[in-house]
């Protein structure tokens, strides 16, 4: 069963997986300053340290990245495609829906439609029932479910 996405363009958002890494590296130790009486009246000068940022909590980083990847995958709408070949298909009901509007009245279009229906009928398993529904302004049953291909061909 092939696996796919309905909106594969959203997978480009997986580039946002760098966000947890950047957030993780920008986290600073939140130390509270304490008042020290003898230095209270001196000017404050920020201390700069040239400390290299390192990832200290790998499990937290991996959980953040996994959560973001799952969120992106959910928005991309994954699905499993079940391929059913005519040889392996069960003998179920197949409904052919035919457009009978004025746009289909042209003889060339009707010939192409007949060829398409003939090709579809060859792909449907022998024991399968087939029904034909036509529609223009409303739907109309042209052939009730049957296994007789001749009746379907006439409809």
N, C-alpha and C positions, 0 to 999 in steps of 0.2 A: 504494500500500500504506500504509494508515494505521499510525501509530506510537502505541504506548500503553505503559502501565505496569501490571503486575499488582497492585502495591501503591502506588497514587498518593499515599496519605497520607504515605508516607515522604519525598515531595518537600518536605514542610514543613521537613525537616531542612536544606534549602538555606539556611535562615536562619542556619545555623551557618557560613556563608561569612564572617561577620563575625569569626570566631575568628582566622583567619590575619592579618587586619588588626590586631586587637587585640594579638596576639602580636608582630607586626612592630613595632608602635608602642611596645610595652613593652620591646623589646630595648634593652639599655644597652651602652655600650662597656665591655668587660671590661678595665679597666686595673688592673694590679697596683701596689699601693702600694710605694714604695721607701723604704727607711730612709735618712734624711738625718741625719747625726750631730749637727749643731748643734740640731736641732728634736726630737730623740728624747725629751726629758724634758718637752716641752710637752703640754698637754692637746689631745686630738684634737677638733676641731669639724667637723661635716660641712658641706661647702660646698654651698650651695643655689644653683642657677642657674635662672633663669626662661627656659629655652630652649624654644622651641616644638618639639614633636616633629614630625618630617617623615619621610615615606617616602623612604628613600634608595636602596632596592634594589627597584625595580618588578618586574624579571623574577622575582626570588625570591618576591615577594608573589603574582604572577600564577600561578606554578607551584604554590604552596601552595593557592591558592583553586581552581585547576583540579583538583588531586589530590583535594581534599575534595568537589568537585562530582561527579567521576567515581565516587568511593566511594559517595556518596548515590544516584546514578543506578543503580549496580550493585545496591544493596540494594533499590531500587524495582522491580527485575526488568523491564527494557524488553523489548518484543517487537514484531514486525512482524505486522500482521494482513493476511492475504491474503484478499481478498474474491473469492469465486468465484460468479459469477452462474449460474443454470441455463442461460442461453443460451450462455455461454462455457465451461461445464464440459465436461470430456472425458467420453467414454462409458466410465466406470470401473465399479467395483462399489460398490453402496450396500447396506448391511446395516441393516434395520429390526429393532430389538430391542423386543419387546413383553412387557410385564409380564402374566403369566398367574396371578398369585397370587389368593388368595381375595378380596382387596380390590378386584379388578377384575371380579368376577362380577356386579356390579349392572348392570342393563340400561341405565340412563342413562349410566353410565361407559363401557359398551361402545359405545353410540351415539356418544359424544364421541370415543372412540378411533377408531372407523371414519371419522368425519369428518376427524380429524387425519391418518390414514393416506392417505385420498383426496387431501387437500390436498398432502401430501408427494409422492405419486406424480405429481401434476400438475407439480411443480417439477423432477423428475428428468428429464434429457434422454432422448429417445426411444430412443437406442441403448444406454443404460446398463443394465447387469445389476443385478438386485435380488435380495437374499436376505432371508428373514424368520427370525429366531431368537426363540423364546419362552422365558421363564424364570419359574420359581416357586422350587422348591428347587434345581433344576439347569437348565442351558441345554439346549434341544432345537431342532434344525433343523426349522422348519415348512415352509419352501420353499427348495429349493436355488437357487443363483444362476441367474436366467433373465431374458430380456427380455420374456416374456409377462406382461402386466399382469393378465390374467384369473386366472392361477395365484396371483399375489401377492394379488389381491383376495379369493380364497377362503381363503387362509391367515390 
